[in-house]
């Protein structure tokens, strides 16, 4: 196994520019790992033939040999999430009728990554239409957790998280409406950043009302997340909520003195059920922050109404999706999961009063958060309420004996934060006694990504949890349920 696959993206790009290694060598190393591990993990789909990927890498080497100026991701293989368009690749959404839907153009996010020198080799697997924090669909099958093949990788950026954790990609993009960057990062011991609304181009959403989703970066380290964010972020005139800050600001050093930083810790958002295995791991992280010079207090803003807002505004977005499918594919309901049908129908049943009331409440919640962050620099939370659960289970039905009413509620600790629009990161927080990863969610101040990254980086360096790799020598699980 080549050591190149475990190097940081930042190191690989620096060595590529210095011509210490070649893009072909990097591509060969990652493809060897893909061919070894992807058949059992099922993280990457619609992959290029290795010879074609090698030709693209050779072209990247030729640019360096000519002395051309290259971007910060030059020569790195990437596989965009299968919810976004990458020219020449299918955008399937994990949906059988879209299996051969080839993208003619890059979406804005992918275009920025391509201009920065990334080499696209395929797509990362997702749940059907990105719905649910468990990556499985009828087109490609189930993505497996590299720390335990019988467990879920989370979702919806599950394929991306697994590819990172197993050394099949050095860096990856994802998206997050209710935890889709943070949940799989937690389950796979990698880092996932949900940026502020408007920080990164996100074209499949409303412009103003019910804006819950955003794209963002994933990687094995916080520094690599910052590197990718520096490419993804920046003004996007087509977005009415775009933030007018250049992405390059996130390429500054992350080292920081945390003396005097005030943190709030909430193990359960004051009442949300959380598995005791999660709590016991994350309570140990508080002493790490105190050793770094932070003060940590038990406190939490009032987010009791956030989940009701999330349900309404998510359903509103899905009603739009359902209406589009009704026009273009009238039999779409015969192809999708029951949870999607339920969520679309919930959106179609909403009233004008429901929609307007949700926006008023969301504004009130933001006001309370603004007051809270006048006192605290960040909020510490679990990134998921449970450890990785069995892959043959479609969603978490109960926690600590408390039933979950919907397929979304077991992710309240992430969904509630999505409603605020604040930046939030999941960073490796430790492991259960069974060796399953647990992520720590850190929520930053409004538009405070850089300070959030510095805090997460300090914690990462102090703990070293990100250095614990999965045992990839485990025998392959049966592949009968993995469609081609």
C-alpha positions in Angstrom: 0.0 0.0 0.0 1.5 3.4 -1.0 2.0 5.9 1.7 0.8 8.6 -0.8 -2.8 7.7 -0.1 -2.5 8.7 3.6 -0.7 12.0 3.0 -2.6 15.1 3.6 -4.0 16.9 0.5 -2.0 20.0 1.5 1.2 17.9 1.5 0.4 16.2 -1.8 -0.2 19.5 -3.6 3.0 21.0 -2.2 5.0 18.0 -3.3 3.4 18.0 -6.7 4.3 21.7 -7.3 7.8 21.0 -6.1 7.9 18.0 -8.6 8.9 15.6 -5.9 6.1 13.4 -7.0 4.0 13.2 -10.1 0.3 13.4 -10.6 0.5 10.0 -12.3 2.1 8.5 -9.2 -0.6 10.0 -7.1 -3.4 8.7 -9.4 -1.9 5.2 -9.5 -1.7 5.1 -5.7 -5.3 6.1 -5.2 -6.6 3.8 -8.0 -4.8 0.9 -6.5 -6.6 1.6 -3.2 -9.9 2.0 -5.0 -9.6 -1.3 -6.8 -8.7 -2.9 -3.5 -11.3 -1.4 -1.2 -14.2 0.0 -3.2 -15.8 -3.4 -4.1 -16.5 -4.0 -0.4 -17.1 -0.4 0.7 -19.1 0.8 -2.3 -18.2 4.5 -1.8 -17.4 5.6 -5.3 -19.6 5.1 -8.4 -19.4 5.7 -12.1 -15.6 5.6 -12.0 -13.4 6.4 -14.9 -11.3 3.6 -16.3 -7.9 3.7 -14.7 -6.2 4.4 -18.0 -8.4 7.4 -18.7 -7.7 8.8 -15.2 -4.0 8.2 -15.7 -4.1 10.3 -19.0 -5.7 13.2 -17.1 -3.0 13.0 -14.5 -0.3 13.0 -17.2 -1.8 16.2 -18.6 -1.6 17.7 -15.1 2.1 16.7 -15.0 2.7 18.4 -18.4 1.3 21.7 -17.1 3.8 21.6 -14.2 6.6 20.6 -16.6 5.9 23.6 -18.8 6.0 25.9 -15.7 2.3 26.9 -16.0 0.6 28.5 -13.0 -1.6 25.9 -11.3 -4.3 25.9 -8.7 -4.3 24.8 -5.1 -5.9 21.4 -5.9 -3.7 20.7 -8.9 -3.3 17.0 -9.5 -5.6 15.7 -6.7 -8.2 13.1 -7.6 -11.7 14.0 -6.6 -15.2 12.4 -7.0 -18.0 15.0 -6.6 -21.1 14.0 -4.7 -23.6 12.4 -6.9 -26.1 15.2 -6.3 -24.0 17.8 -8.3 -23.2 18.1 -12.0 -19.7 17.3 -13.2 -19.3 17.6 -16.9 -19.3 14.2 -18.6 -20.4 12.2 -15.6 -23.9 11.0 -14.7 -25.8 12.9 -12.0 -28.0 10.1 -10.8 -29.1 11.2 -7.3 -29.0 7.4 -6.6 -32.3 7.2 -8.6 -32.7 4.5 -11.2 -34.5 6.6 -13.8 -31.5 9.0 -13.7 -28.9 6.4 -14.2 -27.8 7.7 -17.6 -28.5 11.4 -17.0 -25.1 12.8 -18.2 -24.2 16.3 -17.1 -23.3 18.7 -20.0 -21.7 21.3 -17.7 -20.2 21.6 -14.3 -22.2 23.2 -11.5 -20.6 26.3 -9.9 -19.1 24.3 -7.0 -17.5 21.7 -9.3 -16.3 24.4 -11.8 -14.4 26.1 -9.0 -12.8 22.8 -8.0 -11.9 22.0 -11.6 -10.3 25.4 -12.1 -8.2 24.8 -9.0 -6.8 21.7 -10.6 -8.8 18.8 -9.2 -9.0 15.7 -11.5 -12.5 14.2 -11.4 -12.5 10.4 -11.5 -16.1 9.5 -10.6 -18.9 10.4 -8.2 -19.4 9.6 -4.5 -22.4 7.5 -3.5 -25.5 9.1 -1.8 -28.9 8.1 -0.5 -31.7 8.5 -3.0 -32.0 12.2 -3.7 -29.7 12.8 -0.7 -32.5 12.1 1.8 -31.6 10.5 5.1 -28.4 10.1 7.0 -27.7 6.6 5.7 -26.2 6.0 2.3 -28.1 3.4 0.3 -30.1 3.4 -2.9 -31.6 1.0 -5.4 -29.2 2.0 -8.1 -25.8 1.5 -6.5 -26.6 -0.2 -3.2 -25.3 0.4 0.4 -22.1 2.2 1.3 -20.3 0.4 4.1 -18.5 1.9 7.1 -14.7 1.1 6.9 -14.5 0.8 10.7 -17.2 -1.9 10.7 -18.6 -3.2 7.4 -21.8 -4.1 9.1 -22.5 -0.5 10.0 -23.7 2.5 8.1 -21.4 5.2 6.8 -24.1 7.9 7.5 -25.2 10.3 4.9 -26.0 11.9 2.7 -22.3 12.5 2.0 -21.5 8.9 3.0 -19.6 7.9 -0.1 -17.3 10.9 0.3 -16.6 10.2 4.0 -15.9 6.5 3.4 -13.6 7.3 0.4 -11.6 9.6 2.7 -11.5 7.3 5.7 -10.3 4.4 3.5 -7.6 6.2 1.6 -9.5 6.2 -1.8 -9.6 10.0 -2.0 -7.4 12.8 -0.5 -10.2 15.4 -0.3 -14.0 15.5 -1.0 -16.9 17.8 -1.4 -20.3 17.2 0.1 -23.5 19.0 1.0 -25.6 19.5 4.2 -29.2 20.2 4.8 -29.8 18.4 8.1 -26.3 17.0 8.9 -25.1 15.5 5.6 -21.6 16.7 6.0 -21.4 16.4 9.8 -23.1 13.0 10.3 -21.0 10.9 7.9 -17.8 12.7 9.1 -18.8 11.6 12.6 -19.5 8.0 11.6 -16.2 7.7 9.6 -13.7 9.6 11.7 -13.1 12.4 9.2 -13.8 16.1 9.2 -16.9 17.7 7.6 -17.6 21.5 7.6 -21.1 22.9 7.1 -20.3 26.5 6.1 -22.5 29.5 6.7 -25.4 30.0 4.3 -24.1 31.9 1.3 -20.4 31.0 1.8 -20.3 28.4 -1.0 -22.3 28.2 -4.2 -25.4 26.0 -3.7 -27.7 26.0 -6.7 -30.3 23.4 -5.8 -32.2 25.5 -3.3 -34.4 28.5 -2.7 -32.8 31.9 -3.0 -34.2 33.3 0.3 -37.0 31.5 2.0 -36.4 28.0 3.6 -32.7 28.1 2.8 -31.4 25.1 4.8 -28.9 23.4 2.5 -25.3 24.3 1.7 -22.3 22.6 0.0 -19.0 22.3 1.8 -15.7 20.5 2.3 -14.7 17.1 3.8 -11.2 15.8 4.5 -9.2 13.8 6.9 -7.8 16.9 8.6 -9.1 20.4 9.5 -6.2 22.0 7.5 -7.3 20.1 4.3 -10.9 21.2 5.0 -9.7 24.8 5.1 -7.8 24.2 1.8 -10.9 23.0 0.0 -13.1 25.7 1.5 -10.6 28.3 0.1 -11.5 27.0 -3.3 -15.2 26.5 -2.8 -15.9 29.8 -1.0 -16.2 33.2 -2.5 -18.8 35.6 -3.9 -21.4 34.0 -6.2 -23.5 36.8 -7.8 -26.3 34.5 -8.7 -27.0 33.8 -5.0 -28.9 36.6 -3.3 -27.4 35.5 0.1 -23.8 35.2 -1.1 -21.1 36.3 1.3 -18.7 38.9 -0.1 -15.4 37.3 1.2 -12.8 35.8 -1.0 -12.1 32.1 -0.5 -8.4 32.7 -0.2 -8.9 34.1 3.3 -9.2 30.4 4.5 -5.7 29.6 3.4 -4.2 31.5 6.3 -2.4 29.5 9.1 -4.7 27.8 11.6 -2.4 27.8 14.6 -4.0 29.9 17.5 -3.7 30.7 21.2 -7.0 29.6 22.7 -6.4 31.2 26.1 -9.6 33.0 27.1 -11.9 31.3 24.6 -15.3 30.7 26.1 -17.1 27.5 25.1 -20.6 26.2 25.9 -21.2 22.4 26.1 -24.5 20.8 25.7 -24.7 17.0 25.7 -28.2 16.8 24.3 -29.6 20.3 23.3 -31.4 20.2 26.7 -33.6 17.2 26.2 -32.9 15.5 22.9 -32.1 11.7 23.5 -28.5 10.9 23.0 -27.0 7.4 23.2 -24.8 7.0 26.4 -21.9 5.7 24.3 -21.8 9.1 22.5 -22.0 11.1 25.6 -19.3 9.1 27.5 -16.9 9.7 24.6 -17.5 13.4 24.1 -17.5 14.3 27.8 -13.8 13.4 27.7 -13.2 16.2 25.1 -14.0 19.0 27.6 -10.7 18.5 29.5 -8.8 18.8 26.2 -10.3 22.3 25.5 -9.6 23.3 29.1 -5.9 22.2 28.7 -5.8 24.4 25.6 -6.8 27.4 27.7 -10.5 27.5 27.0 -13.2 27.8 29.7 -16.1 25.3 29.2 -19.5 25.8 30.7 -22.7 23.7 30.5 -25.1 25.9 28.6 -27.2 25.8 25.5 -29.3 28.4 23.5 -33.0 27.8 23.3 -33.5 25.6 20.2 -36.7 24.0 21.3 -38.6 25.3 18.3 -35.9 24.6 15.7 -36.9 21.1 14.7 -40.5 22.2 14.0 -39.1 24.9 11.7 -36.8 22.4 10.0 -39.6 19.9 9.3 -41.7 22.6 7.6 -38.9 24.2 5.6 -37.5 20.9 4.5 -40.9 19.6 3.5 -41.5 22.8 1.5 -38.3 22.2 -0.5 -39.3 18.6 -1.1 -42.8 19.6 -2.3 -41.0 21.6 -5.0 -39.0 18.5 -5.9 -42.1 16.4 -6.0 -43.9 18.8 -8.3 -40.9 18.8 -10.7 -41.0 15.0 -10.8 -44.7 15.0 -11.3 -44.1 17.0 -14.5 -41.1 15.1 -15.8 -41.6 11.5 -14.5 -45.2 10.9 -13.5 -44.5 7.4 -12.1 -41.6 8.6 -9.9 -43.3 7.3 -6.7 -42.9 3.7 -7.8 -39.1 4.2 -7.7 -38.4 6.0 -4.4 -38.4 5.1 -0.7 -41.5 5.5 1.4 -39.7 8.2 3.5 -39.3 10.4 0.4 -43.0 10.1 -0.5 -44.0 10.9 3.1 -41.8 14.0 3.1 -43.1 15.3 -0.3 -46.7 14.8 0.8 -46.0 16.6 4.0 -44.7 19.5 2.0 -47.8 19.5 -0.3 -50.1 19.6 2.7 -48.4 22.8 4.1 -50.5 26.0 4.3 -49.3 29.6 3.8 -49.7 30.1 7.5 -47.4 27.1 8.2 -44.7 28.6 5.9 -44.8 32.1 7.1 -44.9 31.1 10.8 -41.8 28.9 10.3 -39.9 31.9 8.9 -40.9 34.1 11.8 -39.9 31.5 14.3 -36.6 30.9 12.5 -35.9 34.7 12.7 -36.6 34.6 16.5 -34.3 31.6 16.9 -31.5 33.5 15.1 -32.0 36.4 17.4 -31.5 34.2 20.5 -28.4 32.7 18.9 -26.9 36.1 18.3 -27.3 36.9 22.0 -25.9 33.6 23.0 -22.8 34.1 20.9 -22.2 37.5 22.4 -21.1 35.5 25.5 -19.6 32.3 24.0 -17.2 31.8 21.1 -18.5 28.3 20.2 -21.0 25.7 21.2 -20.0 22.0 21.6 -22.5 19.3 20.8 -22.6 15.7 19.6 -22.4 15.4 15.8 -24.8 12.5 15.9 -27.1 11.2 18.6 -26.0 7.6 18.1 -22.9 5.7 17.0 -22.9 4.1 13.6 -25.9 1.7 13.4 -26.5 -1.5 11.4 -26.3 -1.0 7.7 -29.4 -3.1 7.1 -31.5 -0.7 9.3 -33.0 2.1 7.2 -33.2 4.7 10.0 -32.9 4.9 13.8 -36.3 4.1 15.3 -35.6 4.8 19.0 -32.8 6.2 21.2 -32.7 5.3 24.9 -36.1 3.8 24.6 -37.6 7.0 23.2 -39.3 6.4 19.7 -38.3 8.7 16.8 -41.4 10.0 15.1 -39.8 10.4 11.7 -36.7 9.3 9.7 -35.2 12.7 10.4 -35.6 13.1 14.2 -32.7 11.0 15.2 -30.5 13.8 13.7 -32.0 16.7 15.7 -28.6 17.8 17.0 -27.6 18.6 13.4 -31.0 19.7 12.0 -31.6 22.2 14.7 -28.2 23.9 14.0 -29.0 23.9 10.2 -32.0 26.2 11.0 -29.6 28.8 12.5 -27.5 29.1 9.4 -24.4 29.1 11.5 -21.1 27.4 10.5 -20.6 24.0 12.2 -17.9 21.3 11.9 -17.7 17.7 12.9 -14.2 16.7 14.0 -13.1 13.2 15.3 -13.9 13.1 19.0 -12.9 9.6 20.0 -14.2 6.0 19.8 -16.6 3.8 21.6 -15.4 0.6 23.3 -16.4 -1.2 20.1 -14.0 0.9 18.1 -16.7 3.0 16.4 -16.0 6.7 15.6 -17.8 9.5 17.4 -17.7 13.0 16.1 -17.7 16.3 18.1 -19.8 19.0 16.6 -18.5 22.6 17.1 -20.8 25.4 16.1 -19.3 28.8 15.5 -20.4 32.4 15.5 -22.3 33.9 12.6 -20.1 33.8 9.5 -17.2 32.7 11.8 -15.7 29.9 9.8 -12.1 30.9 10.2 -12.2 31.1 14.0 -14.2 27.8 14.0 -11.5 26.1 11.9 -8.8 27.3 14.2 -10.6 25.9 17.3 -11.2 22.6 15.5 -7.6 22.4 14.4 -6.3 22.9 17.9 -8.5 20.2 19.2 -7.5 17.8 16.4 -3.8 18.3 17.0 -4.2 17.9 20.7 -6.1 14.6 20.4 -4.8 12.9 17.3 -8.0 10.9 16.9 -7.9 11.6 13.1 -4.7 9.4 12.9 -6.6 6.2 13.8 -7.3 4.4 10.6 -9.8 1.6 9.9 -8.6 -2.0 9.7 -8.9 -2.5 6.0 -7.8 -6.1 6.1 -11.3 -7.2 7.2 -12.7 -9.8 4.8 -15.2 -8.5 2.2 -18.9 -8.7 3.0 -21.2 -10.4 0.6 -21.8 -8.3 -2.4 -25.2 -9.6 -3.5 -27.0 -6.4 -2.5 -24.5 -4.1 -4.3 -26.0 -3.3 -7.8 -23.5 -2.4 -10.5 
